[in-house]
């Protein structure tokens, strides 16, 4: 009966904000908090790239429109997520660094 509790997919704005918050949480905190933050960052970066690449062909991300891509790019720019990711590249997981 898990179909009652399916998680709603995050949109571009929520993905960027959640990633930004996880980056800030991961900078300070216990080892457990950093591990959880890195897991969340990895998942969100993969979802953002899925939006940018092929529009959610694997059905994990809803159908992507050019509006969602533009919204994602604008939110990354507004929150200054890219410089934050680059500055903390060393503490991210290997697969996330590759992406």
C-alpha positions in Angstrom: 0.0 0.0 0.0 2.9 2.3 -0.6 1.1 3.9 -3.5 -0.7 6.2 -1.0 2.6 7.7 0.1 4.4 8.4 -3.1 6.7 11.4 -2.8 5.9 14.4 -4.9 8.8 15.2 -7.3 10.6 18.4 -6.6 10.5 21.2 -9.2 13.5 23.1 -10.3 13.2 25.8 -7.6 12.8 23.2 -4.8 15.8 21.2 -6.1 18.1 24.2 -6.1 17.0 25.5 -2.7 17.3 22.0 -1.2 20.8 21.6 -2.6 21.8 25.0 -1.4 20.5 24.3 2.1 22.2 20.9 2.1 25.5 22.5 1.1 25.3 24.9 4.0 24.3 22.2 6.4 27.2 20.0 5.3 29.8 22.7 6.0 29.1 22.5 9.7 27.8 19.6 11.7 28.5 16.1 12.8 29.8 13.4 10.4 26.3 11.9 10.3 24.8 15.3 9.2 27.5 15.7 6.5 26.8 12.2 5.2 23.1 12.9 5.0 23.7 16.3 3.3 26.0 14.7 0.8 23.4 12.1 -0.1 20.8 14.8 -0.6 23.2 16.9 -2.7 24.0 13.8 -4.9 20.3 13.0 -5.4 19.4 16.7 -6.2 22.3 17.2 -8.6 21.4 14.0 -10.5 17.8 15.3 -10.7 18.9 18.7 -12.0 21.1 17.1 -14.6 18.2 14.9 -15.7 16.1 18.0 -16.2 18.8 19.6 -18.3 19.8 16.5 -20.3 16.8 14.7 -21.6 13.7 16.0 -20.0 13.0 13.2 -17.6 13.0 10.2 -19.9 13.5 7.8 -17.0 10.2 9.0 -15.4 11.9 10.0 -12.2 11.5 13.6 -13.1 8.2 14.9 -14.6 8.2 16.0 -18.3 10.5 18.9 -18.7 9.8 21.9 -20.7 12.1 24.7 -21.8 10.4 26.8 -19.1 11.6 24.4 -16.4 15.1 24.4 -17.8 15.1 28.2 -17.8 13.7 28.2 -14.3 16.4 25.9 -13.1 19.2 28.0 -14.7 17.7 31.2 -13.2 17.5 29.7 -9.7 21.0 28.3 -9.8 22.2 31.8 -10.8 20.1 33.6 -8.2 21.2 31.4 -5.3 24.8 31.3 -6.4 24.7 27.6 -6.2 27.4 26.9 -8.8 30.2 28.8 -7.0 29.2 27.1 -3.8 29.4 23.7 -5.4 32.8 24.5 -7.0 34.2 25.8 -3.7 33.1 22.6 -1.9 33.9 20.2 -4.7 36.4 18.3 -2.6 33.9 17.1 0.0 31.3 15.9 -2.5 31.0 12.2 -3.5 32.9 11.1 -6.6 29.9 10.6 -8.8 28.6 14.0 -7.9 31.9 15.6 -8.7 31.9 13.9 -12.1 28.4 15.2 -12.9 
